[in-house]
Amino acid sequence: MSSHLRADVDYDADIKPLFQEKCGSCHGVLQQEGGLRLDAGSLIRGDHDPNGLLDFKQPSESELIRRVTSSDPDERMPPAGEGTPLSAQQLEQLTRWIELGAPSPPDEVIMESPSQHWAYQAPTQPKLATDVPEPWSANPIDALMFVQWRQSGLAPVPPADPAIALRRLHLDVTGLPPTRADQTEFAADSSSEAWQARVDRLLDDPAYGEKWGRHWMDVWRYSDWDGYKNELRGSQRHIWHWRDWIIESLNVDKGYDQMIHEMVAGDEIAPEDLDVLRATGFLVRNFHKSNRDIWLDATVEHTAKAFLGMTIACARCHDHKYDPISQQEYYAFRAIFQPHQVRTERLPGEPDTAKLGLPRVYDADLNVPTYLYIQGNEKNPDKDHPIAPSVPEIVEVPFAIAPVALPELASNPFLRDYIEAEEMAAAEQKLQSALKSQQSSGDKQDSIKRQQLTVAEANLKSVRQRWAATKAKFASTNSNHDESAADQTSPKDLAVQAAKSERTLRFQQALLDVLKQRNAVATAKDSKETDETKKKSALDAANKKLAELEKKLVDASVQLVAQDGKFTPVGKSYPTTSSGRRTALAHWITNPQNPLTARVAINHIWTRYFGQPLVPNLDDFGLRSPHPLHHELLDWLAVELVENNWSMKHIHRLIVQSRTYQLASSASQDSETAFAKNAEIDPDNLQLWRANARRLEAELVRDNLLSIAGTLDRSRGGPDIDFKKGETTLRRSVYFRHAYEKQMPMLVIFDAANPTDCYRRSESIVPQQALALANSPLAVDQSRQTAARLSAEASDDPAFVAEAYAAILGREPTDSERSACESFLTHQATLLADPEKLSPSPGKAKTAVPPATDANLRARENLVHVLFNHNDFVTVR
């Protein structure tokens, strides 16, 4: 047995997770196969109910070891199909743990019921200790952290250098670095009042919504449309409206609860408000063209994970193995979403919704049933037992559904004023074009031009009368209109008129088509084609088409005598009632007594400031999630969020104004002793006694290149930008197309969010990242732009080095860095001054900004490019 394993076996880190993974589904709090429970050390040992599993004299002969190593499928644990066998390392750890006497914490909690799990208890704000010294008592976060540090023997370390702290704050709140003016202003006054004012200013900057919008877009799985060429397979075109809604909502500090209501049920709570309807992109995003079950499964899974930290999806095929969620509850949750579908609203200025529109959800069929799929097989539904919509019982919060009557514009969106106005304007334009065409024609007897004018006149009349009949119909429905009124034409008569004008239009259009085709036949007859076979074939095809069009003309002429009121609707109508299921769900999720929602939100916010979450698994707060180390802090912030109208900016202020947030990430000469002592006690920084150095998110790497160069286009919102333009279009990265197989390569290299599932981003270190910053045309161009900008502020090389470090890395250079950079500038300028001695670069990157012709400036461009490749540029310290 390896010595490092013998020394390192730990119950909480190694053994308990092993039993949870391998044994928890059959021998835990949910069920105990054979009367055996193995989710606590005392239960495994059989302290109170001897089970004969462990042999402390001969650990390797223990019944437990025999069962996990058995080749007999009837005896091996976990059983086939229930989990993989233990690895050699896991077996070593388990055996060694038994050799040590199977130790476990004496105060380990053994739940009597899943409802006792910490995440299912409503959070309460713990009372803050009264003996916390200044300045740690000023902020509740600091007070709670200080008590934990004191209990663990940890000493508070100093705050970060002011310049480092300022850069951290700017990047964390807005995603953009502080300007030189910001740095100068802050250096003159780094007091707590100045810090607070800076925090307020940054939270009021629209860049805050863009930066934090991207975080929530990760969690909510934002994806632009995907598909091959123009084929739509997933999400929807124009879903960028939802992205803009997210950013705008964050900037105005819309309550997190209200955001959930609008995303889950915006079509029910504000059915006529296009701004709110954008929010339902949260559900639209799950659209899947080829399979409705995939669509609904994604909706169930990620609604539960994103807002509740519940892995409901695990119960699709059978009762959840680890959490108190039955298969029946999975399909009851799915039933909430069963009626909904996607449609696209027409927006002002563009009748073609393929070019512009607002994708949103609506309930299409209130009577559609939900069936449990036996063993999760969609081909085997249990149609004898339809399932009513409901939520998991473990969350004891009221859930009540009430159908929602929809207003007229929700069920008949074509009645929006601008749609009729645009239809009429388009018809008028066609008529004017036809008139102009006839007037400009030299042949006054041109029958086609005359017929085109007749068609345009008929079209205008048809459009006008169809709209008049439509509006009269709805006015009649809404006001019990008396059709016998003498002062106006009845809706019935208007419908007859509309139908007649539409039949006339069809006849005139059919006649125009015949006239055009007769010309085509004549052209085919007079063709100068020398190949008689080809000429006859073309003439036959033209005559065949003419015959078809003449038949349509005859049919249209026959229809002219009809007297009914059937005409083509001016738009599509939708149901007048919505199920109310999703509104009920939104109320259930955001009920202040729901123990999960606020905790999950706080955990996401905290993770992105500190680089590590308070609850390790961001999307699973279930029974496998141990009691958090910082449980009191999590609950204090969760309650604070709810009691302050779910204001996320309030939480941001609390966090970034805390001393805990402002701590240094590395030791200085004065703090080496404190860092070393704390590192011995808590080497993994689980107690957050120092700041964690973090890599910039992919989008911020690119955005910072542009911001530092002064070229960043701060325009906000609008359609998604082709990801292929990432090297040339200078907008913030959040606005570029982000979907399956549609992501900017630079962002992918720096671990951009996976559109399918990204509750927490990974951080890789791969050579391609360095190559991207070294060879990207964008990086080269911005280096040259930056050098030119900074050179205007720096008269000599020492001043330029200082300016470059401040702009790019947010700090002063060390003495050795300063010396090396100044030497580099001198040496590089000398080399560049004699181009004949230089070899041309073999690189093929097509840059937009040419290199400087002045040797000194070009040397500075090279230095800036080097600093953009410095680790500190892509790191928040």
ChimeraX attribute file (.defattr): number of C-alpha atoms within 10 A of each C-alpha:
attribute: neighborCount
match mode: 1-to-1
recipient: residues
	/A:1	10
	/A:2	8
	/A:3	7
	/A:4	8
	/A:5	14
	/A:6	16
	/A:7	10
	/A:8	13
	/A:9	19
	/A:10	18
	/A:11	19
	/A:12	13
	/A:13	10
	/A:14	15
	/A:15	21
	/A:16	18
	/A:17	17
	/A:18	18
	/A:19	19
	/A:20	19
	/A:21	15
	/A:22	19
	/A:23	22
	/A:24	25
	/A:25	22
	/A:26	21
	/A:27	20
	/A:28	23
	/A:29	20
	/A:30	20
	/A:31	15
	/A:32	15
	/A:33	11
	/A:34	8
	/A:35	9
	/A:36	16
	/A:37	21
	/A:38	20
	/A:39	23
	/A:40	21
	/A:41	22
	/A:42	19
	/A:43	16
	/A:44	20
	/A:45	22
	/A:46	17
	/A:47	10
	/A:48	8
	/A:49	11
	/A:50	11
	/A:51	15
	/A:52	12
	/A:53	17
	/A:54	23
	/A:55	17
	/A:56	17
	/A:57	11
	/A:58	11
	/A:59	21
	/A:60	19
	/A:61	14
	/A:62	17
	/A:63	15
	/A:64	20
	/A:65	20
	/A:66	15
	/A:67	18
	/A:68	17
	/A:69	17
	/A:70	13
	/A:71	11
	/A:72	10
	/A:73	11
	/A:74	10
	/A:75	14
	/A:76	17
	/A:77	23
	/A:78	21
	/A:79	17
	/A:80	12
	/A:81	6
	/A:82	13
	/A:83	13
	/A:84	12
	/A:85	17
	/A:86	16
	/A:87	10
	/A:88	9
	/A:89	12
	/A:90	16
	/A:91	16
	/A:92	17
	/A:93	23
	/A:94	25
	/A:95	24
	/A:96	21
	/A:97	22
	/A:98	21
	/A:99	18
	/A:100	13
	/A:101	14
	/A:102	20
	/A:103	15
	/A:104	17
	/A:105	11
	/A:106	8
	/A:107	6
	/A:108	10
	/A:109	12
	/A:110	14
	/A:111	15
	/A:112	10
	/A:113	10
	/A:114	18
	/A:115	16
	/A:116	12
	/A:117	19
	/A:118	19
	/A:119	25
	/A:120	18
	/A:121	15
	/A:122	17
	/A:123	23
	/A:124	15
	/A:125	14
	/A:126	13
	/A:127	10
	/A:128	15
	/A:129	13
	/A:130	8
	/A:131	9
	/A:132	16
	/A:133	11
	/A:134	10
	/A:135	11
	/A:136	19
	/A:137	17
	/A:138	14
	/A:139	16
	/A:140	19
	/A:141	23
	/A:142	23
	/A:143	24
	/A:144	21
	/A:145	21
	/A:146	23
	/A:147	17
	/A:148	17
	/A:149	16
	/A:150	12
	/A:151	9
	/A:152	13
	/A:153	13
	/A:154	21
	/A:155	15
	/A:156	21
	/A:157	22
	/A:158	21
	/A:159	17
	/A:160	22
	/A:161	15
	/A:162	19
	/A:163	20
	/A:164	19
	/A:165	21
	/A:166	25
	/A:167	23
	/A:168	26
	/A:169	25
	/A:170	21
	/A:171	21
	/A:172	21
	/A:173	23
	/A:174	21
	/A:175	26
	/A:176	23
	/A:177	26
	/A:178	24
	/A:179	18
	/A:180	14
	/A:181	9
	/A:182	14
	/A:183	19
	/A:184	12
	/A:185	12
	/A:186	18
	/A:187	13
	/A:188	9
	/A:189	12
	/A:190	15
	/A:191	12
	/A:192	10
	/A:193	10
	/A:194	14
	/A:195	19
	/A:196	15
	/A:197	12
	/A:198	18
	/A:199	20
	/A:200	14
	/A:201	11
	/A:202	18
	/A:203	23
	/A:204	17
	/A:205	14
	/A:206	17
	/A:207	21
	/A:208	25
	/A:209	25
	/A:210	26
	/A:211	24
	/A:212	21
	/A:213	22
	/A:214	22
	/A:215	21
	/A:216	21
	/A:217	21
	/A:218	22
	/A:219	23
	/A:220	23
	/A:221	22
	/A:222	28
	/A:223	28
	/A:224	23
	/A:225	24
	/A:226	21
	/A:227	16
	/A:228	8
	/A:229	6
	/A:230	8
	/A:231	10
	/A:232	15
	/A:233	14
	/A:234	21
	/A:235	26
	/A:236	25
	/A:237	23
	/A:238	23
	/A:239	27
	/A:240	27
	/A:241	24
	/A:242	27
	/A:243	29
	/A:244	23
	/A:245	23
	/A:246	25
	/A:247	25
	/A:248	19
	/A:249	18
	/A:250	25
	/A:251	20
	/A:252	14
	/A:253	19
	/A:254	17
	/A:255	19
	/A:256	21
	/A:257	22
	/A:258	17
	/A:259	22
	/A:260	21
	/A:261	25
	/A:262	24
	/A:263	26
	/A:264	26
	/A:265	28
	/A:266	29
	/A:267	29
	/A:268	26
	/A:269	18
	/A:270	16
	/A:271	21
	/A:272	19
	/A:273	13
	/A:274	16
	/A:275	15
	/A:276	21
	/A:277	27
	/A:278	27
	/A:279	30
	/A:280	26
	/A:281	32
	/A:282	28
	/A:283	26
	/A:284	28
	/A:285	27
	/A:286	25
	/A:287	23
	/A:288	19
	/A:289	14
	/A:290	10
	/A:291	9
	/A:292	14
	/A:293	12
	/A:294	13
	/A:295	19
	/A:296	19
	/A:297	19
	/A:298	20
	/A:299	22
	/A:300	23
	/A:301	20
	/A:302	25
	/A:303	20
	/A:304	20
	/A:305	22
	/A:306	23
	/A:307	20
	/A:308	25
	/A:309	22
	/A:310	23
	/A:311	22
	/A:312	30
	/A:313	22
	/A:314	18
	/A:315	23
	/A:316	25
	/A:317	18
	/A:318	17
	/A:319	18
	/A:320	20
	/A:321	18
	/A:322	24
	/A:323	24
	/A:324	20
	/A:325	24
	/A:326	20
	/A:327	22
	/A:328	21
	/A:329	24
	/A:330	27
	/A:331	27
	/A:332	22
	/A:333	25
	/A:334	28
	/A:335	26
	/A:336	23
	/A:337	22
	/A:338	23
	/A:339	19
	/A:340	22
	/A:341	16
	/A:342	20
	/A:343	16
	/A:344	17
	/A:345	18
	/A:346	20
	/A:347	16
	/A:348	14
	/A:349	10
	/A:350	13
	/A:351	16
	/A:352	10
	/A:353	15
	/A:354	11
	/A:355	9
	/A:356	18
	/A:357	20
	/A:358	22
	/A:359	26
	/A:360	28
	/A:361	25
	/A:362	25
	/A:363	22
	/A:364	19
	/A:365	16
	/A:366	16
	/A:367	9
	/A:368	12
	/A:369	15
	/A:370	23
	/A:371	21
	/A:372	26
	/A:373	19
	/A:374	15
	/A:375	14
	/A:376	14
	/A:377	11
	/A:378	13
	/A:379	8
	/A:380	12
	/A:381	16
	/A:382	14
	/A:383	12
	/A:384	8
	/A:385	11
	/A:386	16
	/A:387	19
	/A:388	16
	/A:389	23
	/A:390	21
	/A:391	22
	/A:392	17
	/A:393	13
	/A:394	12
	/A:395	18
	/A:396	16
	/A:397	18
	/A:398	15
	/A:399	17
	/A:400	14
	/A:401	16
	/A:402	12
	/A:403	14
	/A:404	17
	/A:405	16
	/A:406	20
	/A:407	14
	/A:408	18
	/A:409	16
	/A:410	24
	/A:411	20
	/A:412	18
	/A:413	18
	/A:414	19
	/A:415	19
	/A:416	16
	/A:417	10
	/A:418	14
	/A:419	20
	/A:420	17
	/A:421	11
	/A:422	15
	/A:423	17
	/A:424	18
	/A:425	13
	/A:426	15
	/A:427	20
	/A:428	18
	/A:429	14
	/A:430	19
	/A:431	21
	/A:432	15
	/A:433	15
	/A:434	21
	/A:435	19
	/A:436	12
	/A:437	15
	/A:438	21
	/A:439	13
	/A:440	10
	/A:441	12
	/A:442	9
	/A:443	10
	/A:444	11
	/A:445	10
	/A:446	11
	/A:447	14
	/A:448	17
	/A:449	19
	/A:450	18
	/A:451	19
	/A:452	23
	/A:453	23
	/A:454	18
	/A:455	24
	/A:456	24
	/A:457	20
	/A:458	23
	/A:459	24
	/A:460	22
	/A:461	20
	/A:462	24
	/A:463	21
	/A:464	17
	/A:465	22
	/A:466	25
	/A:467	21
	/A:468	17
	/A:469	26
	/A:470	20
	/A:471	15
	/A:472	19
	/A:473	17
	/A:474	16
	/A:475	13
	/A:476	15
	/A:477	10
	/A:478	10
	/A:479	8
	/A:480	9
	/A:481	15
	/A:482	11
	/A:483	13
	/A:484	9
	/A:485	9
	/A:486	8
	/A:487	6
	/A:488	10
	/A:489	13
	/A:490	19
	/A:491	22
	/A:492	15
	/A:493	14
	/A:494	22
	/A:495	23
	/A:496	21
	/A:497	23
	/A:498	27
	/A:499	24
	/A:500	24
	/A:501	23
	/A:502	23
	/A:503	23
	/A:504	22
	/A:505	24
	/A:506	23
	/A:507	23
	/A:508	24
	/A:509	21
	/A:510	22
	/A:511	23
	/A:512	23
	/A:513	19
	/A:514	22
	/A:515	18
	/A:516	14
	/A:517	19
	/A:518	19
	/A:519	14
	/A:520	18
	/A:521	21
	/A:522	13
	/A:523	14
	/A:524	20
	/A:525	16
	/A:526	11
	/A:527	13
	/A:528	10
	/A:529	13
	/A:530	8
	/A:531	8
	/A:532	10
	/A:533	10
	/A:534	11
	/A:535	17
	/A:536	15
	/A:537	12
	/A:538	19
	/A:539	20
	/A:540	15
	/A:541	14
	/A:542	20
	/A:543	18
	/A:544	13
	/A:545	17
	/A:546	21
	/A:547	15
	/A:548	11
	/A:549	20
	/A:550	19
	/A:551	14
	/A:552	18
	/A:553	21
	/A:554	13
	/A:555	14
	/A:556	20
	/A:557	17
	/A:558	12
	/A:559	15
	/A:560	17
	/A:561	11
	/A:562	12
	/A:563	11
	/A:564	14
	/A:565	17
	/A:566	15
	/A:567	20
	/A:568	10
	/A:569	12
	/A:570	17
	/A:571	13
	/A:572	9
	/A:573	15
	/A:574	18
	/A:575	15
	/A:576	16
	/A:577	19
	/A:578	24
	/A:579	23
	/A:580	21
	/A:581	28
	/A:582	26
	/A:583	27
	/A:584	21
	/A:585	25
	/A:586	21
	/A:587	22
	/A:588	20
	/A:589	27
	/A:590	24
	/A:591	18
	/A:592	20
	/A:593	18
	/A:594	22
	/A:595	25
	/A:596	24
	/A:597	23
	/A:598	28
	/A:599	27
	/A:600	26
	/A:601	22
	/A:602	25
	/A:603	21
	/A:604	22
	/A:605	19
	/A:606	20
	/A:607	16
	/A:608	16
	/A:609	20
	/A:610	19
	/A:611	13
	/A:612	18
	/A:613	21
	/A:614	22
	/A:615	24
	/A:616	15
	/A:617	16
	/A:618	22
	/A:619	23
	/A:620	20
	/A:621	25
	/A:622	21
	/A:623	23
	/A:624	17
	/A:625	16
	/A:626	16
	/A:627	14
	/A:628	15
	/A:629	14
	/A:630	17
	/A:631	16
	/A:632	19
	/A:633	20
	/A:634	25
	/A:635	21
	/A:636	21
	/A:637	25
	/A:638	27
	/A:639	21
	/A:640	21
	/A:641	23
	/A:642	20
	/A:643	11
	/A:644	13
	/A:645	15
	/A:646	24
	/A:647	19
	/A:648	21
	/A:649	21
	/A:650	15
	/A:651	19
	/A:652	18
	/A:653	14
	/A:654	17
	/A:655	22
	/A:656	19
	/A:657	20
	/A:658	18
	/A:659	21
	/A:660	25
	/A:661	24
	/A:662	22
	/A:663	21
	/A:664	25
	/A:665	23
	/A:666	16
	/A:667	16
	/A:668	13
	/A:669	6
	/A:670	10
	/A:671	14
	/A:672	12
	/A:673	14
	/A:674	15
	/A:675	23
	/A:676	13
	/A:677	14
	/A:678	22
	/A:679	15
	/A:680	10
	/A:681	13
	/A:682	16
	/A:683	12
	/A:684	10
	/A:685	14
	/A:686	13
	/A:687	18
	/A:688	20
	/A:689	25
	/A:690	25
	/A:691	22
	/A:692	19
	/A:693	16
	/A:694	18
	/A:695	20
	/A:696	22
	/A:697	25
	/A:698	19
	/A:699	23
	/A:700	24
	/A:701	22
	/A:702	25
	/A:703	23
	/A:704	23
	/A:705	26
	/A:706	24
	/A:707	24
	/A:708	24
	/A:709	22
	/A:710	14
	/A:711	15
	/A:712	18
	/A:713	13
	/A:714	12
	/A:715	10
	/A:716	15
	/A:717	18
	/A:718	12
	/A:719	16
	/A:720	19
	/A:721	17
	/A:722	15
	/A:723	19
	/A:724	14
	/A:725	13
	/A:726	21
	/A:727	18
	/A:728	12
	/A:729	16
	/A:730	18
	/A:731	21
	/A:732	25
	/A:733	23
	/A:734	22
	/A:735	21
	/A:736	23
	/A:737	23
	/A:738	25
	/A:739	22
	/A:740	15
	/A:741	10
	/A:742	18
	/A:743	20
	/A:744	21
	/A:745	15
	/A:746	22
	/A:747	21
	/A:748	14
	/A:749	18
	/A:750	26
	/A:751	19
	/A:752	21
	/A:753	27
	/A:754	20
	/A:755	20
	/A:756	15
	/A:757	14
	/A:758	19
	/A:759	22
	/A:760	20
	/A:761	16
	/A:762	12
	/A:763	14
	/A:764	11
	/A:765	11
	/A:766	10
	/A:767	9
	/A:768	13
	/A:769	17
	/A:770	17
	/A:771	13
	/A:772	18
	/A:773	21
	/A:774	16
	/A:775	15
	/A:776	17
	/A:777	19
	/A:778	25
	/A:779	23
	/A:780	26
	/A:781	23
	/A:782	28
	/A:783	27
	/A:784	23
	/A:785	23
	/A:786	25
	/A:787	24
	/A:788	17
	/A:789	14
	/A:790	21
	/A:791	20
	/A:792	9
	/A:793	11
	/A:794	15
	/A:795	10
	/A:796	11
	/A:797	18
	/A:798	15
	/A:799	14
	/A:800	23
	/A:801	25
	/A:802	18
	/A:803	22
	/A:804	26
	/A:805	19
	/A:806	19
	/A:807	23
	/A:808	24
	/A:809	24
	/A:810	23
	/A:811	20
	/A:812	17
	/A:813	17
	/A:814	11
	/A:815	9
	/A:816	8
	/A:817	13
	/A:818	17
	/A:819	13
	/A:820	11
	/A:821	22
	/A:822	19
	/A:823	13
	/A:824	16
	/A:825	24
	/A:826	15
	/A:827	13
	/A:828	18
	/A:829	19
	/A:830	14
	/A:831	15
	/A:832	18
	/A:833	16
	/A:834	10
	/A:835	11
	/A:836	9
	/A:837	9
	/A:838	10
	/A:839	7
	/A:840	8
	/A:841	6
	/A:842	6
	/A:843	7
	/A:844	8
	/A:845	11
	/A:846	12
	/A:847	16
	/A:848	13
	/A:849	14
	/A:850	11
	/A:851	18
	/A:852	15
	/A:853	10
	/A:854	11
	/A:855	20
	/A:856	20
	/A:857	19
	/A:858	21
	/A:859	24
	/A:860	30
	/A:861	25
	/A:862	21
	/A:863	23
	/A:864	27
	/A:865	22
	/A:866	14
	/A:867	18
	/A:868	25
	/A:869	18
	/A:870	15
	/A:871	12
	/A:872	17
	/A:873	19
	/A:874	21
	/A:875	15
	/A:876	22
	/A:877	20
